[in-house]
């Protein structure tokens, strides 16, 4: 295991991570209120569009470290999409009493087991939302960024029967760490368990026999905060759970980005993995889009993860403005790229914002790990 000093030294060479910061946006969310015993001491917020249809889907959104529910909604654009397509949103929110950097505690054993801690709190929120608004229990989805992405892994492993699908952005596989030193090491890509062990940890988390949630995975090909090896580990973990260890992925390019898709015997997409080029650690957005807003860890990569995830979950109508243009999938990746599932994934290029100094890069990485305020 590498120590923190060694990791900081390696971070000194990191370049191209840019985060825009500004005043807190006005919230579109409402506090959920009582939702159960709440053993993880989390807060809960929701967004319900006007004229929400009966038996509407529910999307659970987990923010990253240093973020809030309202801030993540503003940046990602999920509530704007919910207005257009008629689904409800649930935003669990961390409290500083639990983690001073507002990270979900994805590596704390007491918070990542079924029927305990933060995982149970989130499951209780889901149950309350479904009951309160008459939502469709068969169409509940969960997504998150960084620590929220790692907590998404937790929810999919510990409560797979609750979710039809998940989306993990710059996150980590379930059960890969049980302490802060291990968490930091896994973020750097060191000591990740074997594929067989990762699969066993998901299968042992709930006793669930299937069917398993579908999964959309997003990662930058040269992420300096959470290593790309974690995306490969998540793919391996869930490919094993879905019994697709020997299934070869379809590969296509979307501009400079690469997408791999694993389909079952009936041709249904069970796993997709995006290797995103040209951005730092954060949620991929499109600067030309009319949903979401660039900000801290909300980065213009020329592609909207929010739109694509909603499309993958079939929350948007065929032929709507959210459909992926056919010409985009025929685009050619940039030369000088890295491999992902047998195809070359676009190589990292500097972020579009102004480059930050070494000290700021280190500070952001340590905050993302939950190791400093």
N, C-alpha and C positions, 0 to 999 in steps of 0.2 A: 504494500500500500504506500503510495506517495504521500509525503507530508504536505502541509499547507504551504510551507516556504518553497518547496520544489514547484508546486503548482503555480504560485505567484510568479516565480521566475519564468516559467513557461508562458504565462499570460503577458509578460512584458513585450513579447513580439507580436501580440495581437494588434491588428489594424482594421480600420473600416467599420467599426461598430459606432453607429450614430443614433442618438435618441433625442427627439425634440421634446422639450418640457414646457409646460404652460400652466395657466390656472385650471383648477378642477372644473370639469364641465357640469352643467346642470343635469340632475339625474332624471331619467324617465321611469325609474323603478319605484315600487312600493314595498314597504317591509311586510313580510309574510305574517309575522306574529308567532303565536304558539303553534308548534308543529310536532311536539312529542317531548320525550325526556331530554333530548339534545345533549348526550354525554360528551360530545366534542366541543360544546360551548361556542358554536358557530352562530352567525346571524344569517338570515335568509331574506332575499328580495325577489320580487317577481315582476313580470311585465305581461299584461293581458291586453291584447289589442281590442279595440271597440268591435262589437259585433262578432266576437269569436264564435265560430261554429261549434256545434255540439261534437263531442268526441274528437276534439282537435289534438294534434300531437303536442308533445312537451319537449323542449330542449333545455338541458341543464348545462350551465356555463360556469367554468371554474377559472378564476383570474390567476395571474402569476404573482410572484413575490413583489412587494412594494405597491401592488395595485389594489384597487377597490372594485366592487361589483359595478358601480355606476361608471367608473372610468373605463373598465373593460368593455362595457356595453357601448359606450360612446365611441371608443376606438374601433371595435370590431364591426359595429353596425347590425348586430343581431336583432335588436328591437325594430329597426327600420325594415328589415326583411320579414319579421313577424307581422308587421302591419300589412305588408303586401300579400302574404301567403297564409295568414290565419293559423298561427301556432302560438302556444304559450311559452314563456321563458321563466326559468328558475335560476337565480344567482346566489349560491351559497357564498358567504363572505367570512374570511378569517378575521380574528381579533388579535390585537397586539398582546393581550394577556396570554394567548396560546403560542404566538410566534412574533417576536418583535419586528420582523420584516414582512409580516402578513403572508408568509408562505404557508400553504397547506402542509401538514406534517406527514408527507408521503413516506417517510423513512422511520417513523416512530411506531414500534410494534403495537402499542396501545391504541393507535389511531387507524391502523390499516387492516384490522381483522374484521370479519363479519360479526355483526351484533356488538360492536364496541366503538368508542371514540368518534372521530370525525366521520368515518365511513358510515356508521349507523346514523349519525345526525343527518347526513345528506340523504340517506335512504328514507328517513322519516319525513324530510322535506318533500321528497318525491311523492310519497303516499298522501301527504296533506294536500299537495297541489292537485293531484288526480281526483281526490275526493271533493275538494272545494269547488273545482271548475268543471267537473264531469269530463275529464280528459281521457284520451284513448290509452289504456295501459299497454297496448301492443305497439304503440309508437312513442316511446320515450327514448331520448338520445342524450348523450353526455359528451362534452368537449372541454378542453382546457389547455392553457399555455404553460410551459415550463413546469414549475411546481404544481400548477393546476393540471398540466398534462400528465404528470406523474400520478396525481390524485385521480385523474380519469382512469389510468391503468388500474388503480386500486378499486374503483367502483365497478369497473367491468369484470374484475376478477372476483370480488367479494359478493357482488349482487348481479350476476349476469342475467338472471331471470327478469330483472327490472328493465333492462335496456335492449332495444332493437339494434342499436349501433352506437359507436363511439368515434371520437376524433381526437388524436393526440398531437399537439403542436409542440415541438422542441421538448419533448418529455422523456421519460425513462420507463423501462419495463417494470411490471409488478414484482415485488419481492426481491429486488436486487440489492437493497441496503436496509440496515436496521439501526443505524447510528449516524451522527453528523459526519464523522471521518469517513465512513463507508459511502455516505451520500455524496460527499465532495469527490471522492475517488471515482465513483461510478459516473458522475457528471463529466469527468475527464476521460472516461472510456476505459478505466483500469479495473480489473477484477470482476468484470461482468460474468455472471454464471453461464454455464454451458446451455445450449439450446434445449437439451433434454431436461435440465434442472429448471429452466425458466418455464417450460411447459408444465412440469410437475407442480410448480408453485401456484400457477393459475388453477389447475385442476383440483389442488388440495385446498384452495381458499374457500370453497363453498359446497363442494360435493355435487355441483350441478352436472347434469349429463347432456345438456344441450336442448334445443339448438343454441348456438353461441352468437353473440352480437357481431355484426359486421364492423369493420374498422377502417378508418381513414387516418393515415399517419403523414405528418408534415415535418420536414427538418431541412435546415440549410446544410449544404454539402460541406461547409467548413466552419460550422458553429464553434465559436471560441468559448462558449459558456457550458453548453451541453454537447458533448462530442457526438458526431454522426454515427459512431458505433452503437449508440443507444437506439437509434432508429432501426438499424439492422437487427438488434436484439429484440425489439418489439415485434418486428415482422416475423422473426423466427419463433418467438413465443406464441403468437396467435396463429401462425401457419400450422404449428404443431397441434394446437387446440382444435383447429378446423380440419385436421387430418389431411393437410395439403403440403406435407413435407417435401414431396417429390413433384409438386405442381410447378411448372415453369410460368413465370409471369409474362403477361403481355406488356409490351413497352411502347410508349409513345412520348413524343416531345410536345410541350406546350410552350412555345417561344423558347427561351433558354432553359426551361425547367424540364425535369424528367418525371414521368409517372409510370409506375409499375402496377399492374392489376392481376390479382389471383382470383380465378373463377372456379366455382364448384362444378360438379359433373353436369348440372343443368344449365350451366352458362351464366349463373348469377355471380356478380362481383361480391366477394366476401371480404377482401382486403385490398386497399389501394395505398400506395406509398409515393409521396411527392418529395423529390430532392430539389430544393429551391435554390436558385442561383442569385447572387447579387444583393444580399441583405445580411444584417446581423442577426442576433438572437431575438426573436420576437414573432408576432403574428403577421403573416404575409397579407398585405393589402395592395390594392391597385389605386394609384394616384389619380387615375382617370375615372374612378368609380364615383357613384353618387351615394354610397353607403359607407359608414365608418369614417375615421379620421386619423391621420398619422399622429404619433405621439410616442411617449416612452414605451418601448417594446412593441409598438404598433407601427410597422415599417412598410414603406412602399417598395414592393418587389415586382410590381407590374402584374400581379395576380391576386385575386381576392379569395383567400382560403374560406371565408364565410360563405360566399356564393357557391363555391365548389363543394363544400361539405354539405350544404343544404341540398344541393342537386344530387349528391351521392346517396343521401338519405331519402330521396324522393319526396322532399317537402315542397318542391316547386313544380309547377305545371310544365309538362312537355311543351316546348315551343315558346316558353316565356322568356323574358329578358335575362333569365339566369342560365339559360342553356348555353353550353360550351360551343363556341363557333367551330364548325368542322375544320376550317382551315388551320386553326391553332394546333390541332393534334397532328397535323402534317408538317409542322415546322421542324427545322433541323436544329439539333443542339449546337451550342457553341463549341468550337474546337478546343482541345486541351482540357478534357473533362475527366471525371472520376467514375468508376464503375458502380452501378447499383443493380443487383440482380441480373447480371449478365449484359447490361446495357450501359453506355457511358452517360453519366449524369453531369450536368453542366458544372464547371468549376466555379469556385468563389471569385467574385469581383467585389471591389470596395463598395460600401453602402453609398447611397445617393446624398446623404446629409454630410455636414462637415465632420471630418475625422476628429476624434477625441484623443486627448493625451493618454499616455501609458497609465498614469494614476487613476484616471477616470475609468479606463477599461478594467483595471483590477478591482476598483471599487464596485462597479456594476456586477462583475462576476461574483464577488464575495456576497453582495446583497442577494443575488439570484440563488446562492447556495444557502441563504439564511444565516450567514456567519457574521454579519455586521449590520448595523442600522444605517 
